[in-house]
Structures are given as C-alpha cells and as structure tokens.
C-alpha cells in the first residue's frame, strides 16, 4: 500500500520471468517461484532492458542521422553505446528499479513514432507511463509532433485549394475570432 509507482516494472518482470519459469519446468529443471524472483533474476530484467536501450538508441541514431553525408555506422554504434552508458542509465542497470524499463518504453515510443506507426507508438507510450508517470511528457512530445504534422498537412491542403496561404490576425480581437471559429468547427464535427 505504500508503493506509489505504477506497476509497469513488475508487469515486465512477470512477463519475462514467467515464460522462463515455464520453460525451465518443461525442460525438467525444478525452479521455485521464490528462486525465480531472486534478487539476481530481478536485476537481470534491467540488464536485458539496458541492452534493449542500446539497440533502440542505435535505431534512433541511424534514423535521425543515417542519411547525412558524413554519417558512419561505426560511429553511430559507438555513439549509441556511449549514450547507453550515461550515469543515470548505467547506475540503475544493476538495481531493480524503473529507469531502464521506463527508458526502453520511451525510446520504443519515439522509434515507433518516427517510423510512422502511431498506434503502436501510442500503445508503447501507455506502457511507458505505466513504468513511470513522468513519461507522459515524452508521450506528449510524440503526440505534439504528430499533431504538428497534421496541422502542416491541413495548411498545405488549404493553400492548394485557395491558392493563397492561410492568415491569422495577431491582434487580440483576431485571436478571439480564430478561437471562436475553431470552437465552432470542433462543435460541428464531434
């Protein structure tokens, strides 16, 4: 009752350790649930997540910088490895704590967002918030980028249709008028 963290880390732990327990039982190895939930096994969850973080960082690095003229794949790997060893991530890799899992979910959210898989990005974002509530800020970043892209596409459609760019009045009255028009449009399309 005193834990205030959402159960994301614990759900990931069950999701990784339960199949390991079933596999060990199928192979005839008798491992009790208490042995399975040992400190070493629980900390190994964060070690696995640290490796996943390095892979996700490399995916982001190559996606963002991969098309640049002087991009080197080897330097991209070293850069990703270097970022994955930052003290905040590295120190919590050896503890049973939410940081590695939380970071992995945020990186996965952003990777999926950049690849255009917005529904999967939204699902990964929900999982990241289950790991740490403050991840909502990073989920909002991906959502804001998607909203920005939609606004830009609407502006381009408007420009193509009317043959002139949309204009907004910067006066207080003009802003209130635009707000009213926007609210009317929202009310018209529920």
NUKOLDREN-915851 format. One record per residue (C-alpha): residue in one letter; x, y, z; residue number from 1. Coordinates in nm, 2 decimals. Each point is the difference from the previous one (the first is absolute). Layout:
BEGIN
+------+--------+--------+--------+------+
| resn |      X |      Y |      Z | resi |
+------+--------+--------+--------+------+
|    A |      X |      Y |      Z |  NUM |
...
+------+--------+--------+--------+------+
***
This chain:
BEGIN
+------+--------+--------+--------+------+
| resn |      X |      Y |      Z | resi |
+------+--------+--------+--------+------+
|    X |   0.00 |   0.00 |   0.00 |    1 |
|    X |   0.29 |   0.24 |   0.04 |    2 |
|    X |   0.13 |  -0.05 |  -0.36 |    3 |
|    X |  -0.10 |   0.30 |  -0.21 |    4 |
|    X |   0.16 |  -0.11 |  -0.33 |    5 |
|    X |  -0.22 |  -0.15 |  -0.26 |    6 |
|    X |   0.06 |  -0.37 |  -0.05 |    7 |
|    X |   0.18 |   0.01 |  -0.34 |    8 |
|    X |   0.33 |  -0.14 |   0.12 |    9 |
|    X |  -0.18 |  -0.28 |   0.18 |   10 |
|    X |  -0.21 |  -0.09 |  -0.30 |   11 |
|    X |   0.31 |  -0.02 |  -0.22 |   12 |
|    X |   0.17 |  -0.21 |   0.26 |   13 |
|    X |  -0.29 |  -0.25 |   0.00 |   14 |
|    X |  -0.01 |   0.01 |  -0.38 |   15 |
|    X |   0.36 |  -0.10 |  -0.02 |   16 |
|    X |   0.05 |  -0.23 |   0.30 |   17 |
|    X |  -0.33 |  -0.20 |  -0.03 |   18 |
|    X |   0.09 |  -0.13 |  -0.35 |   19 |
|    X |   0.35 |  -0.08 |   0.13 |   20 |
|    X |  -0.16 |  -0.20 |   0.29 |   21 |
|    X |  -0.23 |  -0.19 |  -0.24 |   22 |
|    X |   0.30 |  -0.08 |  -0.23 |   23 |
|    X |   0.21 |  -0.12 |   0.29 |   24 |
|    X |  -0.29 |  -0.22 |   0.12 |   25 |
|    X |  -0.04 |  -0.14 |  -0.35 |   26 |
|    X |   0.37 |  -0.08 |  -0.01 |   27 |
|    X |  -0.03 |  -0.19 |   0.33 |   28 |
|    X |   0.18 |   0.26 |   0.21 |   29 |
|    X |  -0.18 |   0.06 |   0.32 |   30 |
|    X |   0.03 |   0.37 |   0.09 |   31 |
|    X |  -0.24 |   0.13 |   0.26 |   32 |
|    X |  -0.17 |   0.34 |  -0.04 |   33 |
|    X |   0.21 |   0.13 |   0.29 |   34 |
|    X |   0.32 |  -0.10 |  -0.18 |   35 |
|    X |  -0.14 |   0.15 |  -0.32 |   36 |
|    X |  -0.07 |   0.33 |   0.18 |   37 |
|    X |   0.35 |   0.02 |   0.15 |   38 |
|    X |   0.18 |   0.33 |   0.02 |   39 |
|    X |   0.24 |  -0.11 |  -0.28 |   40 |
|    X |  -0.28 |  -0.10 |  -0.23 |   41 |
|    X |  -0.20 |   0.32 |   0.06 |   42 |
|    X |   0.31 |   0.21 |  -0.06 |   43 |
|    X |   0.06 |  -0.19 |  -0.32 |   44 |
|    X |  -0.32 |   0.15 |  -0.14 |   45 |
|    X |   0.17 |   0.34 |   0.01 |   46 |
|    X |   0.31 |  -0.15 |  -0.16 |   47 |
|    X |  -0.21 |  -0.12 |  -0.29 |   48 |
|    X |  -0.17 |   0.34 |  -0.02 |   49 |
|    X |   0.34 |   0.17 |  -0.01 |   50 |
|    X |   0.09 |  -0.21 |  -0.31 |   51 |
|    X |  -0.34 |   0.08 |  -0.16 |   52 |
|    X |   0.07 |   0.37 |   0.08 |   53 |
|    X |   0.33 |  -0.01 |  -0.19 |   54 |
|    X |  -0.17 |  -0.16 |  -0.30 |   55 |
|    X |  -0.28 |   0.26 |   0.01 |   56 |
|    X |   0.25 |   0.28 |   0.03 |   57 |
|    X |   0.18 |  -0.13 |  -0.31 |   58 |
|    X |  -0.33 |  -0.02 |  -0.18 |   59 |
|    X |  -0.07 |   0.36 |   0.08 |   60 |
|    X |   0.35 |   0.11 |  -0.08 |   61 |
|    X |  -0.01 |  -0.16 |  -0.34 |   62 |
|    X |  -0.35 |   0.12 |  -0.08 |   63 |
|    X |   0.08 |   0.36 |   0.09 |   64 |
|    X |   0.36 |   0.02 |  -0.13 |   65 |
|    X |   0.02 |  -0.29 |  -0.24 |   66 |
|    X |  -0.07 |   0.20 |  -0.32 |   67 |
|    X |   0.26 |   0.27 |   0.07 |   68 |
|    X |   0.30 |   0.01 |  -0.22 |   69 |
|    X |   0.27 |  -0.06 |   0.26 |   70 |
|    X |  -0.19 |  -0.26 |   0.20 |   71 |
|    X |   0.20 |  -0.30 |   0.10 |   72 |
|    X |  -0.17 |  -0.32 |   0.12 |   73 |
|    X |   0.29 |  -0.08 |   0.23 |   74 |
|    X |  -0.02 |   0.35 |   0.16 |   75 |
|    X |  -0.37 |  -0.04 |   0.03 |   76 |
|    X |   0.04 |  -0.33 |   0.19 |   77 |
|    X |   0.27 |   0.16 |   0.23 |   78 |
|    X |  -0.22 |   0.30 |   0.06 |   79 |
|    X |  -0.30 |  -0.21 |   0.09 |   80 |
|    X |   0.22 |  -0.21 |   0.23 |   81 |
|    X |   0.14 |   0.32 |   0.16 |   82 |
|    X |  -0.35 |   0.14 |   0.06 |   83 |
|    X |  -0.11 |  -0.33 |   0.15 |   84 |
|    X |   0.28 |   0.02 |   0.25 |   85 |
|    X |  -0.10 |   0.35 |   0.13 |   86 |
|    X |   0.01 |  -0.01 |   0.38 |   87 |
|    X |  -0.38 |   0.03 |   0.05 |   88 |
|    X |  -0.06 |  -0.32 |  -0.20 |   89 |
|    X |   0.31 |  -0.19 |   0.08 |   90 |
|    X |  -0.03 |   0.03 |   0.38 |   91 |
|    X |  -0.36 |  -0.13 |   0.00 |   92 |
|    X |   0.08 |  -0.29 |  -0.23 |   93 |
|    X |   0.13 |  -0.20 |   0.30 |   94 |
|    X |  -0.30 |   0.07 |   0.23 |   95 |
|    X |  -0.36 |  -0.10 |  -0.02 |   96 |
|    X |  -0.13 |   0.34 |  -0.09 |   97 |
|    X |  -0.23 |   0.16 |  -0.26 |   98 |
|    X |   0.25 |   0.20 |  -0.19 |   99 |
|    X |   0.12 |  -0.26 |  -0.26 |  100 |
|    X |  -0.35 |  -0.13 |  -0.08 |  101 |
|    X |  -0.14 |   0.35 |   0.00 |  102 |
|    X |   0.27 |   0.13 |  -0.24 |  103 |
|    X |  -0.05 |  -0.30 |  -0.23 |  104 |
|    X |  -0.37 |   0.07 |  -0.03 |  105 |
|    X |   0.06 |   0.37 |  -0.07 |  106 |
|    X |   0.26 |  -0.08 |  -0.26 |  107 |
|    X |  -0.23 |  -0.26 |  -0.16 |  108 |
|    X |  -0.28 |   0.25 |   0.00 |  109 |
|    X |   0.22 |   0.25 |  -0.19 |  110 |
|    X |   0.14 |  -0.26 |  -0.24 |  111 |
|    X |  -0.35 |  -0.11 |  -0.09 |  112 |
|    X |  -0.11 |   0.36 |  -0.03 |  113 |
|    X |   0.29 |   0.08 |  -0.24 |  114 |
|    X |  -0.08 |  -0.30 |  -0.21 |  115 |
|    X |  -0.36 |   0.11 |  -0.04 |  116 |
|    X |  -0.16 |  -0.27 |   0.21 |  117 |
|    X |  -0.20 |   0.24 |   0.21 |  118 |
|    X |  -0.25 |  -0.25 |   0.15 |  119 |
|    X |   0.29 |  -0.23 |   0.12 |  120 |
|    X |   0.18 |   0.31 |   0.13 |  121 |
|    X |  -0.31 |   0.10 |   0.20 |  122 |
|    X |  -0.02 |  -0.35 |   0.15 |  123 |
|    X |   0.38 |   0.01 |   0.09 |  124 |
|    X |  -0.06 |   0.34 |   0.14 |  125 |
|    X |  -0.27 |  -0.14 |   0.23 |  126 |
|    X |   0.24 |  -0.27 |   0.11 |  127 |
|    X |   0.26 |   0.26 |   0.07 |  128 |
|    X |  -0.24 |   0.20 |   0.22 |  129 |
|    X |  -0.07 |  -0.33 |   0.18 |  130 |
|    X |   0.37 |  -0.02 |   0.08 |  131 |
|    X |   0.04 |   0.37 |   0.11 |  132 |
|    X |  -0.27 |   0.27 |   0.01 |  133 |
|    X |   0.23 |   0.28 |  -0.11 |  134 |
|    X |   0.04 |  -0.18 |  -0.34 |  135 |
|    X |  -0.32 |   0.17 |  -0.10 |  136 |
|    X |   0.22 |   0.30 |  -0.09 |  137 |
|    X |   0.18 |  -0.21 |  -0.26 |  138 |
|    X |  -0.32 |  -0.15 |  -0.13 |  139 |
|    X |  -0.14 |   0.35 |  -0.04 |  140 |
|    X |   0.31 |   0.09 |  -0.21 |  141 |
|    X |  -0.08 |  -0.28 |  -0.25 |  142 |
|    X |  -0.36 |   0.10 |   0.00 |  143 |
|    X |   0.09 |   0.37 |  -0.05 |  144 |
|    X |   0.22 |  -0.10 |  -0.30 |  145 |
|    X |  -0.28 |  -0.20 |  -0.15 |  146 |
|    X |  -0.25 |   0.29 |   0.06 |  147 |
|    X |   0.25 |   0.24 |  -0.16 |  148 |
|    X |   0.03 |  -0.22 |  -0.31 |  149 |
|    X |  -0.38 |  -0.01 |  -0.03 |  150 |
|    X |  -0.03 |   0.38 |   0.03 |  151 |
|    X |   0.27 |   0.04 |  -0.27 |  152 |
|    X |  -0.18 |  -0.24 |  -0.23 |  153 |
|    X |  -0.33 |   0.19 |   0.06 |  154 |
|    X |   0.18 |   0.33 |  -0.08 |  155 |
|    X |   0.13 |  -0.14 |  -0.32 |  156 |
|    X |  -0.34 |  -0.13 |  -0.10 |  157 |
|    X |  -0.14 |   0.35 |   0.07 |  158 |
|    X |   0.27 |   0.16 |  -0.21 |  159 |
|    X |  -0.06 |  -0.23 |  -0.29 |  160 |
|    X |  -0.38 |   0.06 |   0.02 |  161 |
|    X |   0.01 |   0.38 |   0.04 |  162 |
|    X |   0.32 |   0.08 |  -0.18 |  163 |
|    X |   0.12 |   0.22 |   0.29 |  164 |
|    X |   0.14 |  -0.07 |   0.34 |  165 |
|    X |  -0.22 |   0.00 |   0.30 |  166 |
|    X |   0.03 |   0.32 |   0.21 |  167 |
|    X |  -0.06 |   0.06 |   0.37 |  168 |
|    X |  -0.06 |   0.33 |   0.16 |  169 |
|    X |   0.25 |   0.07 |   0.28 |  170 |
|    X |  -0.23 |   0.26 |   0.17 |  171 |
|    X |  -0.20 |  -0.10 |   0.31 |  172 |
|    X |  -0.33 |   0.02 |  -0.19 |  173 |
|    X |   0.14 |  -0.20 |  -0.28 |  174 |
|    X |   0.12 |  -0.27 |   0.23 |  175 |
|    X |  -0.33 |  -0.02 |   0.18 |  176 |
|    X |  -0.18 |  -0.02 |  -0.34 |  177 |
|    X |   0.23 |  -0.29 |  -0.11 |  178 |
|    X |  -0.06 |  -0.17 |   0.33 |  179 |
|    X |  -0.38 |   0.03 |  -0.04 |  180 |
|    X |   0.02 |  -0.13 |  -0.36 |  181 |
|    X |   0.21 |  -0.30 |   0.12 |  182 |
|    X |  -0.25 |  -0.08 |   0.28 |  183 |
|    X |  -0.29 |   0.02 |  -0.24 |  184 |
|    X |   0.19 |  -0.24 |  -0.24 |  185 |
|    X |   0.06 |  -0.24 |   0.29 |  186 |
|    X |  -0.36 |   0.01 |   0.10 |  187 |
|    X |  -0.11 |  -0.07 |  -0.35 |  188 |
|    X |   0.22 |  -0.31 |  -0.03 |  189 |
|    X |  -0.05 |  -0.21 |   0.31 |  190 |
+------+--------+--------+--------+------+
***
